[in-house]
Amino acid sequence: MKNIIFKEVIDTDYNFLYEDDGLKEISGKNNTLYIVAAGGYCPVNAKEYEKACSIAEDIANEFIDLMNGDNYYFKSFKEILNYYGVRYTPAIVNKLKTYAAHYTGDYEDITEFLTITTGEKWNIYRVSGYCQGDYAIGIYCEGHYTPAALDLYIGAAAGTVSEFMRIEGEDTCYGFFVPDTVKWNTEDLRRYLCDIWGDKPEEVSIELFEGYTQIASYKTI
């Protein structure tokens, strides 16, 4: 019988979690996951998010100018969209007119902009951290991510995900990330960890971090 230990990691580096190309456009159209946490921290696709926000703001401003009769830079809405590399259709133009009229630059606005310009529904997923003011917000295309995946990726940015290492004999493997909502239930945690690697529950023991202890030290004189 195997003796497998899943041990909670104390100091987790979440960068490994976000190196997954499945979170990026390279893996497929509209697969990009944008995550923004407290303090403006963007653990994945930061440059892409800044670019998307910049284009959304610029198009909103250019549409407002043109609707107000200012055609100094652009003579038509089609010209604006072509300049920013956005697909042109009369329906998209009409939606962007409404979007530009109420644009404020919040998360809902960028989500609406992506929905209009990509033709797929984008949404917002929020995860709260343990301290006041701790949070993470994910902007994602519906149908590309499950709630479980969002809890994992966005929760890591909010500090609500833990990492475990798998120890079997002399072999140690890191990178087993678990949402804390799963970790708090022993049986759910055991099932979750076993499913990742295909281990049998009866062969697995779990070591959870409980805290540090201080041990008095003496010297003989």
C-alpha positions as CSV (number, residue, x, y, z in Angstrom):
1,M,0.0,0.0,0.0
2,K,1.3,3.4,-0.9
3,N,2.0,6.1,1.7
4,I,1.2,9.4,0.1
5,I,1.3,12.8,2.0
6,F,-0.3,16.0,0.8
7,K,1.4,18.8,2.9
8,E,0.2,22.4,2.9
9,V,2.8,24.8,1.6
10,I,3.4,27.8,3.9
11,D,4.9,30.3,1.5
12,T,3.1,29.9,-1.8
13,D,4.2,31.5,-5.1
14,Y,1.1,31.9,-7.2
15,N,3.0,32.9,-10.3
16,F,3.3,29.2,-11.2
17,L,-0.5,29.0,-11.2
18,Y,-0.8,31.9,-13.7
19,E,1.8,30.5,-16.1
20,D,-0.9,28.4,-17.7
21,D,-1.3,29.3,-21.4
22,G,-4.9,28.3,-21.1
23,L,-5.6,31.6,-19.4
24,K,-4.3,33.5,-22.4
25,E,-5.4,34.4,-25.9
26,I,-2.8,32.1,-27.4
27,S,-4.9,29.1,-26.3
28,G,-8.0,30.2,-28.3
29,K,-10.2,33.2,-29.1
30,N,-11.6,35.0,-26.1
31,N,-9.8,32.6,-23.6
32,T,-8.1,35.6,-22.0
33,L,-8.8,35.9,-18.3
34,Y,-8.3,39.4,-16.8
35,I,-7.8,39.5,-13.1
36,V,-7.6,42.7,-11.1
37,A,-7.0,42.6,-7.3
38,A,-6.8,45.2,-4.5
39,G,-4.1,47.8,-5.2
40,G,-4.4,47.3,-9.0
41,Y,-2.4,44.0,-8.8
42,C,-2.9,42.1,-12.1
43,P,-1.3,38.6,-11.8
44,V,-2.1,37.5,-15.4
45,N,-2.5,39.3,-18.7
46,A,-1.7,42.7,-17.2
47,K,-0.5,44.3,-20.4
48,E,-3.5,42.9,-22.3
49,Y,-5.9,44.3,-19.8
50,E,-4.3,47.7,-19.9
51,K,-4.5,47.7,-23.7
52,A,-8.2,46.6,-23.7
53,C,-9.1,49.3,-21.2
54,S,-7.2,51.9,-23.2
55,I,-9.0,51.0,-26.5
56,A,-12.4,50.9,-24.7
57,E,-11.8,54.4,-23.3
58,D,-10.4,55.8,-26.6
59,I,-13.3,54.5,-28.7
60,A,-15.8,55.9,-26.2
61,N,-14.2,59.3,-26.4
62,E,-13.9,59.3,-30.2
63,F,-17.6,58.2,-30.5
64,I,-18.7,61.0,-28.2
65,D,-16.7,63.6,-30.3
66,L,-18.1,62.4,-33.5
67,M,-21.7,62.3,-32.2
68,N,-21.1,65.9,-31.0
69,G,-20.1,66.9,-34.5
70,D,-16.3,66.9,-34.0
71,N,-14.9,65.1,-37.0
72,Y,-11.4,66.6,-36.9
73,Y,-9.6,63.2,-36.4
74,F,-12.2,60.7,-37.7
75,K,-14.9,61.3,-40.4
76,S,-17.0,58.2,-39.6
77,F,-17.6,55.6,-37.0
78,K,-16.3,52.9,-39.4
79,E,-13.0,54.8,-39.6
80,I,-12.7,54.8,-35.8
81,L,-13.3,51.1,-35.5
82,N,-10.8,50.3,-38.4
83,Y,-8.2,52.4,-36.7
84,Y,-8.5,50.5,-33.4
85,G,-8.8,47.1,-35.1
86,V,-12.4,46.5,-34.1
87,R,-14.8,44.7,-36.5
88,Y,-17.3,47.1,-38.1
89,T,-21.0,46.4,-38.4
90,P,-23.9,48.8,-38.1
91,A,-25.1,46.9,-35.1
92,I,-21.8,47.2,-33.3
93,V,-21.8,50.9,-34.0
94,N,-25.2,51.4,-32.5
95,K,-24.3,49.5,-29.4
96,L,-21.0,51.4,-29.0
97,K,-23.0,54.7,-29.3
98,T,-25.1,53.7,-26.3
99,Y,-21.9,52.4,-24.5
100,A,-20.0,55.7,-25.1
101,A,-22.9,57.8,-23.8
102,H,-22.7,56.2,-20.3
103,Y,-19.0,55.3,-20.2
104,T,-17.3,55.8,-16.8
105,G,-14.4,53.3,-17.1
106,D,-15.5,50.9,-14.4
107,Y,-15.3,47.1,-14.6
108,E,-18.8,46.8,-16.0
109,D,-17.9,49.1,-18.8
110,I,-14.9,47.1,-20.0
111,T,-17.0,43.9,-19.7
112,E,-19.7,45.6,-21.9
113,F,-17.1,46.7,-24.4
114,L,-15.7,43.2,-24.8
115,T,-19.2,41.7,-25.2
116,I,-20.0,44.2,-28.0
117,T,-16.7,43.9,-29.9
118,T,-16.2,40.1,-29.6
119,G,-19.7,39.0,-30.1
120,E,-19.6,36.8,-27.0
121,K,-20.9,37.5,-23.5
122,W,-18.3,38.6,-21.0
123,N,-19.0,38.8,-17.2
124,I,-17.5,39.7,-13.9
125,Y,-16.6,37.3,-11.1
126,R,-15.7,38.7,-7.6
127,V,-13.9,37.0,-4.8
128,S,-13.5,38.7,-1.4
129,G,-10.3,38.1,0.7
130,Y,-10.1,37.7,4.5
131,C,-9.2,41.3,5.4
132,Q,-11.2,44.4,4.7
133,G,-10.4,45.8,1.3
134,D,-9.0,42.5,0.0
135,Y,-10.6,41.4,-3.2
136,A,-10.1,40.2,-6.7
137,I,-12.2,40.6,-9.8
138,G,-12.1,38.5,-12.8
139,I,-13.3,39.5,-16.3
140,Y,-14.0,36.5,-18.4
141,C,-15.9,35.2,-21.4
142,E,-18.8,33.1,-20.4
143,G,-18.6,29.4,-21.5
144,H,-14.8,29.5,-21.3
145,Y,-14.4,29.1,-17.5
146,T,-16.3,27.0,-14.9
147,P,-17.1,28.5,-11.5
148,A,-14.6,26.1,-10.0
149,A,-11.8,27.4,-12.3
150,L,-12.8,31.0,-11.4
151,D,-12.7,30.3,-7.7
152,L,-9.2,28.9,-8.1
153,Y,-7.6,31.5,-10.4
154,I,-9.3,34.6,-9.0
155,G,-9.3,33.3,-5.4
156,A,-5.5,33.0,-5.6
157,A,-5.3,36.7,-6.3
158,A,-7.6,37.4,-3.3
159,G,-5.6,35.1,-1.0
160,T,-8.3,32.5,-0.6
161,V,-6.4,29.6,-2.2
162,S,-3.9,27.3,-0.6
163,E,-1.1,25.2,-2.2
164,F,-0.2,21.6,-1.3
165,M,2.8,19.5,-2.1
166,R,2.5,15.8,-2.8
167,I,5.1,13.6,-1.2
168,E,5.6,9.9,-2.1
169,G,8.8,8.4,-0.9
170,E,11.6,10.6,-2.1
171,D,9.5,12.3,-4.7
172,T,8.0,15.7,-4.0
173,C,5.7,17.6,-6.4
174,Y,4.4,21.1,-5.8
175,G,1.6,23.0,-7.4
176,F,-1.6,21.4,-6.0
177,F,-3.8,24.5,-5.6
178,V,-7.0,24.2,-3.6
179,P,-9.7,26.8,-2.9
180,D,-10.0,27.4,0.9
181,T,-13.7,26.6,0.7
182,V,-12.7,23.1,-0.2
183,K,-9.8,22.9,2.3
184,W,-12.1,23.6,5.3
185,N,-13.9,20.3,4.8
186,T,-11.7,17.3,5.4
187,E,-13.5,14.9,3.1
188,D,-13.9,17.4,0.3
189,L,-10.2,18.2,0.5
190,R,-9.2,14.6,0.4
191,R,-11.4,13.9,-2.6
192,Y,-10.2,17.1,-4.4
193,L,-6.5,16.2,-3.9
194,C,-6.9,12.6,-4.8
195,D,-8.8,13.5,-8.0
196,I,-5.9,15.7,-9.2
197,W,-3.4,12.9,-9.3
198,G,-5.7,9.9,-9.3
199,D,-4.7,8.7,-5.8
200,K,-6.8,6.4,-3.6
201,P,-8.2,8.1,-0.5
202,E,-7.1,5.3,1.8
203,E,-3.4,5.8,0.7
204,V,-3.4,9.5,1.4
205,S,-2.8,11.5,4.6
206,I,-3.0,15.3,4.7
207,E,-0.9,17.7,6.8
208,L,-2.5,21.1,7.3
209,F,-0.5,24.1,8.5
210,E,-1.6,25.1,12.0
211,G,0.9,27.8,12.9
212,Y,4.4,28.3,14.3
213,T,5.7,27.4,17.7
214,Q,8.5,28.8,19.7
215,I,11.0,26.5,21.5
216,A,13.2,27.7,24.3
217,S,16.9,27.2,23.7
218,Y,19.5,26.9,26.4
219,K,23.3,26.8,26.6
220,T,25.5,25.2,29.2
221,I,28.1,27.4,31.0
